[in-house]
Amino acid sequence: MIKVSHNLKLHRIKAGLTQLELARKLGVKERVITFWETGRSDPHIEQAVDIAKILETEPKEIFPNMFSN
């Protein structure tokens, strides 16, 4: 099973964004993105939806456990 941290990093890189750029778009500090991408913490569901919009994908593609049927 692929972890959220791995999914997030892959989608961010695919979108051509740095951690800092994603952090600025979300209104969080860069270290928050680092924590999410290393599995130290997970975003709240509202943040997950915003992340998916920014990365132009569906939330369930990055966060399958949060958005399972």
N, CA, C and O of each residue as an XYZ file, in Angstrom:
276
protein
N       0.841     -1.185      0.000
C       0.000      0.000      0.000
C       0.891      1.256      0.000
O       1.833      1.365      0.784
N       0.573      2.178     -0.882
C       1.339      3.418     -0.979
C       0.858      4.374      0.104
O      -0.344      4.552      0.301
N       1.797      4.978      0.794
C       1.463      5.888      1.875
C       1.066      7.262      1.338
O       1.477      7.664      0.250
N       0.260      7.969      2.123
C      -0.151      9.328      1.790
C       1.071     10.198      1.551
O       1.089     10.997      0.615
N       2.084     10.054      2.381
C       3.276     10.891      2.246
C       3.906     10.715      0.864
O       4.317     11.692      0.238
N       3.980      9.491      0.398
C       4.549      9.206     -0.926
C       3.647      9.785     -2.021
O       4.137     10.414     -2.959
N       2.336      9.576     -1.904
C       1.375     10.111     -2.872
C       1.484     11.621     -2.980
O       1.526     12.175     -4.079
N       1.528     12.270     -1.848
C       1.577     13.726     -1.829
C       2.834     14.229     -2.537
O       2.765     15.130     -3.373
N       3.955     13.655     -2.203
C       5.209     14.095     -2.819
C       5.187     13.870     -4.326
O       5.586     14.753     -5.087
N       4.731     12.710     -4.762
C       4.666     12.416     -6.195
C       3.777     13.403     -6.941
O       4.155     13.906     -7.999
N       2.608     13.677     -6.395
C       1.678     14.601     -7.052
C       2.221     16.029     -7.040
O       2.032     16.770     -8.004
N       2.885     16.415     -5.969
C       3.472     17.761     -5.899
C       4.548     17.934     -6.954
O       4.589     18.946     -7.655
N       5.415     16.944     -7.061
C       6.491     17.002     -8.048
C       5.915     16.989     -9.461
O       6.368     17.736    -10.328
N       4.922     16.144     -9.688
C       4.268     16.075    -10.997
C       3.666     17.426    -11.382
O       3.663     17.796    -12.556
N       3.158     18.159    -10.393
C       2.575     19.481    -10.633
C       3.652     20.552    -10.812
O       3.346     21.694    -11.158
N       4.911     20.180    -10.576
C       6.005     21.117    -10.757
C       6.146     22.137     -9.646
O       6.650     23.239     -9.862
N       5.696     21.764     -8.447
C       5.764     22.675     -7.303
C       6.823     22.226     -6.303
O       7.032     21.031     -6.093
N       7.476     23.189     -5.698
C       8.364     22.898     -4.578
C       7.514     22.817     -3.316
O       6.338     23.182     -3.323
N       8.116     22.341     -2.241
C       7.399     22.329     -0.961
C       7.025     23.750     -0.562
O       5.923     23.987     -0.068
N       7.926     24.686     -0.771
C       7.657     26.078     -0.409
C       6.499     26.647     -1.220
O       5.643     27.340     -0.669
N       6.461     26.370     -2.501
C       5.367     26.878     -3.342
C       4.024     26.311     -2.905
O       3.036     27.041     -2.824
N       3.983     25.015     -2.625
C       2.741     24.406     -2.153
C       2.341     24.992     -0.809
O       1.167     25.284     -0.579
N       3.300     25.163      0.067
C       3.016     25.741      1.386
C       2.403     27.133      1.250
O       1.431     27.455      1.934
N       2.963     27.945      0.380
C       2.437     29.307      0.191
C       1.020     29.283     -0.354
O       0.180     30.076      0.071
N       0.748     28.394     -1.278
C      -0.601     28.288     -1.847
C      -1.617     27.845     -0.794
O      -2.785     28.230     -0.848
N      -1.165     27.034      0.162
C      -2.049     26.532      1.215
C      -2.110     27.452      2.431
O      -2.997     27.330      3.276
N      -1.149     28.378      2.503
C      -1.104     29.262      3.662
C      -0.558     28.592      4.906
O      -0.969     28.897      6.026
N       0.386     27.663      4.696
C       1.035     26.985      5.818
C       2.544     27.175      5.691
O       3.036     27.650      4.667
N       3.264     26.804      6.731
C       4.728     26.887      6.695
C       5.280     25.698      5.915
O       4.666     24.633      5.854
N       6.433     25.903      5.331
C       7.064     24.849      4.530
C       7.282     23.575      5.334
O       7.172     22.473      4.795
N       7.591     23.717      6.618
C       7.847     22.521      7.431
C       6.608     21.640      7.560
O       6.724     20.435      7.783
N       5.421     22.235      7.423
C       4.187     21.447      7.468
C       4.158     20.477      6.285
O       3.801     19.309      6.438
N       4.533     20.968      5.115
C       4.586     20.107      3.934
C       5.622     19.002      4.154
O       5.383     17.842      3.819
N       6.759     19.369      4.712
C       7.795     18.380      5.019
C       7.256     17.311      5.956
O       7.488     16.122      5.737
N       6.543     17.718      6.991
C       5.963     16.750      7.935
C       4.993     15.816      7.223
O       5.006     14.610      7.465
N       4.154     16.359      6.353
C       3.200     15.522      5.618
C       3.917     14.550      4.701
O       3.542     13.381      4.614
N       4.956     15.032      4.010
C       5.657     14.188      3.049
C       6.574     13.153      3.702
O       6.983     12.192      3.051
N       6.891     13.338      4.951
C       7.706     12.345      5.662
C       6.863     11.463      6.572
O       7.396     10.591      7.258
N       5.566     11.681      6.584
C       4.669     10.855      7.379
C       4.622     11.210      8.849
O       4.071     10.455      9.650
N       5.195     12.357      9.220
C       5.183     12.760     10.630
C       3.812     13.254     11.064
O       3.468     13.199     12.245
N       3.032     13.737     10.102
C       1.659     14.159     10.379
C       0.878     14.100      9.084
O       1.450     13.923      8.008
N      -0.429     14.250      9.191
C      -1.313     14.249      8.021
C      -2.126     15.537      8.018
O      -2.408     16.104      9.074
N      -2.500     15.994      6.830
C      -3.340     17.195      6.768
C      -4.754     16.898      7.258
O      -5.194     15.748      7.268
N      -5.448     17.945      7.659
C      -6.869     17.824      7.989
C      -7.626     17.616      6.684
O      -7.101     17.909      5.610
N      -8.826     17.125      6.767
C      -9.601     16.798      5.565
C      -9.811     18.040      4.684
O      -9.777     17.936      3.458
N     -10.025     19.192      5.291
C     -10.217     20.416      4.505
C      -8.938     20.763      3.740
O      -8.989     21.195      2.589
N      -7.806     20.569      4.388
C      -6.522     20.819      3.736
C      -6.306     19.814      2.601
O      -5.773     20.169      1.550
N      -6.711     18.586      2.810
C      -6.558     17.559      1.786
C      -7.323     17.930      0.523
O      -6.832     17.738     -0.590
N      -8.514     18.456      0.698
C      -9.314     18.894     -0.453
C      -8.614     20.047     -1.167
O      -8.540     20.062     -2.396
N      -8.104     21.001     -0.411
C      -7.382     22.134     -1.002
C      -6.117     21.676     -1.730
O      -5.804     22.174     -2.811
N      -5.403     20.741     -1.144
C      -4.192     20.211     -1.776
C      -4.539     19.585     -3.123
O      -3.869     19.844     -4.122
N      -5.569     18.773     -3.148
C      -5.972     18.115     -4.393
C      -6.343     19.144     -5.464
O      -5.996     18.973     -6.633
N      -7.040     20.199     -5.075
C      -7.388     21.252     -6.042
C      -6.132     21.899     -6.603
O      -6.009     22.076     -7.815
N      -5.205     22.249     -5.731
C      -3.964     22.887     -6.168
C      -3.177     21.966     -7.088
O      -2.604     22.417     -8.080
N      -3.148     20.686     -6.768
C      -2.385     19.723     -7.551
C      -3.194     19.151     -8.719
O      -2.730     18.265     -9.435
N      -4.407     19.673     -8.897
C      -5.286     19.317    -10.018
C      -5.539     17.813    -10.128
O      -5.354     17.199    -11.179
N      -5.965     17.253     -9.009
C      -6.318     15.835     -8.970
C      -7.480     15.645     -8.002
O      -7.913     16.594     -7.348
N      -7.964     14.458     -7.918
C      -9.033     14.129     -6.981
C      -8.424     13.832     -5.608
O      -7.361     13.217     -5.525
N      -9.085     14.262     -4.539
C      -8.559     13.991     -3.196
C      -8.261     12.512     -2.946
O      -7.267     12.185     -2.298
N      -9.109     11.618     -3.454
C      -8.902     10.185     -3.199
C      -7.648      9.641     -3.874
O      -7.160      8.578     -3.493
N      -7.113     10.354     -4.877
C      -5.882      9.925     -5.525
C      -4.674     10.093     -4.605
O      -3.729      9.306     -4.661
N      -4.710     11.116     -3.765
C      -3.600     11.377     -2.844
C      -3.893     10.796     -1.463
O      -3.000     10.273     -0.797
N      -5.138     10.893     -1.048
C      -5.548     10.506      0.308
C      -6.645      9.430      0.261
O      -7.779      9.689      0.664
N      -6.316      8.239     -0.223
C      -7.358      7.218     -0.383
C      -8.061      6.812      0.909
O      -9.245      6.476      0.882
N      -7.370      6.837      2.018
C      -8.003      6.435      3.283
C      -8.986      7.473      3.786
O      -9.962      7.125      4.449
N      -8.750      8.733      3.486
C      -9.666      9.798      3.911
C     -10.932      9.839      3.074
O     -12.000     10.223      3.552
N     -10.796      9.435      1.809
C     -11.898      9.603      0.871
C     -12.358      8.288      0.260
O     -12.739      8.243     -0.910
N     -12.324      7.225      1.044
C     -12.816      5.938      0.553
C     -14.338      5.940      0.605
O     -14.945      6.676      1.383
N     -14.932      5.122     -0.218
C     -16.410      5.070     -0.316
C     -17.015      4.462      0.887
O     -18.237      4.341      0.970
